[in-house]
Amino acid sequence: MKIPMDARTSDRGLQPGLTASLDAMRRALDARSVTLHPRDAGTVVRVGQGIAMVRGLPSLRSEELVEFADGTLGIALDLRPDAIGVILLGGDTRLLAGGKVRATGRIADVPVGERLLGRVIDATGKALDDGEPLHELQRWPIERSAPTIIDRAPVSVPLATGHKAIDALLPIGRGQRELIIGDRQTGKTSIAVDAMLNQRDSGVVCIYCAIGQRATAVARVIQTLRSNHAMANSIVVVASGEDPPGLQYITPYAATTIAEWFMQRGQDVLLVYDDLTRHARAYRELSLLLRRPPGREAFPGDIFYVHSRLLERAAQLGPQRGGGSLTALPIVETQAQNLSAYIPTNLVSITDGQVLLSPELRNKGLLPAIDLGRSVSRVGSRAQLPCLREVAADLRIAHAQFEELESFSRFGTRLDEATRNAIERGRRVREVLRQNEHEPMTASEQAAVLLAVNKGLFDRLELPDIADAERAIRQALKRSLSELAMQLESGAKLDEDSRTSLLGVMREAIEHAFPTPHTEAGR
C-alpha cells in the first residue's frame, strides 16, 4: 500500500520523533501485502430432515465437506446439474433457505492414531467423553479402497472369542468377516462384547462402532469394557439414534478407517458394527429424502454396494504389507427369524459365515442362544488351535445326533439303550456349551472341558452339577497343568501323553468335587 505524496510532504515542520514514527508506519504499510484466496460459495435452496439442497459450488467434489453459515458441516452426496444434495452432520434447526454455504476443500475424514485408545468419539472426531480434544491428530479419509488380492494373505490365525460354542464349532480367524444375526434381545451384542473382553491380553485393538443405538445401551457397553479393564485397548465410535441420519451413515466408514490405521502398522484389530440394520435404514432415509428411486423394501439400488465396500476392507494383510489384520463382526437384526429379508440376505452373501441366534433357545435359557445347525464359519478349522480342532469333531457329531434323536424321542417311541445313552450324552454336551455373559474362557480351558464331555466324564453327573464340575476342571488345570495349558494356547497339539495326563487330572477333580456318584434314576 503506497502513501500519497501529498501526505508525505504534509508532515514538514513536525517534531523529529513524530516524523520518525510516521516513517516507520509508512514502511510497515508498504511491506504489507494482501493475498486473496478464492473460495467456492453456494446458496441453500431447501433444508430439512437431515439433508440440504444447495446451488453453486461448481468445483465441489463427491464426499467433500461443506460448511454452512452457522458452522454445521455436511457431506456432498448427490452432485446433480441443477442442485447438490448434502447430508448434514449436525442439526438443521438453525439452517434456512437462502443461507450461504462454502466448500472446505476436504474430503470427509476422521482422526487416527494411538491417542484414540480408550476414547469415545463420533465419526467427525469429536470427543464424547471427558478427555481432551483431538484436533491435532492426523486425519484419514473415511472412504478408502479395500486391500487388493495381492496384498492379502490367507486367514489362518485364530481370533479367540472366549465362547466354547464359537471357538470350537464356529472358529473365527483374524481377517475374517463373521456375521452375528438374530432377532432383538437374543444376545447379539453380548457375544460381540465378550469377544472384545477376551482380547485384553492378546494385543488386539478393539473398536466398537455403535450405529443408531440408544444412549443407555452404548453407555452400558462402555461401562462393561471399563469394569472389565478392556477399555485401554478399545475405541468406541458412536452415532446414537438421536443423531442425524447422515452421521449414522458415515460412522461405520469412519470406524473402519481408524481400524485401518492400526492394521497398516502391522497390528491386529477387531471391529464390531452394532448394527448394520440401522445403518441401512439411515441410508434408506437419506436416499428417499434426496429423491433417489427406491427398490426392494424401499431401499436404494446401491445398498448392497454400501455394505460390500465397507466389509471388503476387512482383511489379513500379507508380510509385504506388514502382516496386520482387520476382523469384522457385523451385527444384523432380523424380524421373526426371517433370514430371507433384504438386508440379512445381502450381508450373509457378503460375509464369511454367520452366528445365528435363536429366540427359542434363549427362551429355554440356553445361553448363548447359538443355533449351531444353521450357523457356519466358512474359514473352518484352518483358523483354529490344534487342541480345539481335535475335540471339535466328536463334539459336533454328538450334538448333531442329539438334536435328531431328541426330536424323535418326543413322539413317545420306546428307545433302546444306545439311543438313550446318546441322548443323555447330548444333553450334557448342550449343558457344557452354556456360558455366562462376560466370562470368556481360554482355549486350554475350553479344550479340557470339551474333552471331558466327549470322554463321558460328565455322564454320571446331574445336569445342574455340570457347571460346578467345569469350575473344578478349570481350577485343576491352572493348579496342576499350567505348563500344558500354555503349550496348548501357543499352538501345541494334544498328543496321547498330554491327553492321558489331562484326563487323569480331570477325573481326580470331578471325584473330589462329587465323591458320591449321582444316580440316574427318575430322570
Secondary structure, 3 states (H helix, E strand, C coil): CCCCHHHHHCCCCCCHHHHHHHHHHHHHHHHCCCCCCCCCEEEEEEEECCEEEEEECCCCCCCEEEEECCCCEEEEEEECCCCEEEEECCCCCCCCCCCEEEEEEEECEEECCHHHCCCEECCCCCECCCCCCCCCCCEEECCCCCCCCCCECCCCCECCCCCHHHHHHCCCECCCECEEEECCCCCHHHHHHHHHHCCCCCCCEEEEEEEEECHHHHHHHHHHHHHCCCHHHEEEEEEECCCCHHHHHHHHHHHHHHHHHHHHCCCEEEEEEECHHHHHHHHHHHHHHCCCCECHHHCECCHHHHHHHHHCCCCEECHHHCCCEEEEEEEEECCCCCCCCHHHHHHHHHCCEEEEECHHHHHCCCCCCECCCCCEECCHHHHCCHHHHHHHHHHHHHHHHHHHHHHHHCCCCCCCHHHHHHHHHHHHHHHHCCCCCCCCCCHHHHHHHHHHHHCCCCCCCCHHHHHHHHHHHHHHHHHHCHHHHHHHHCCCCCCHHHHHHHHHHHHHHHHHHCCCCCCCCCC
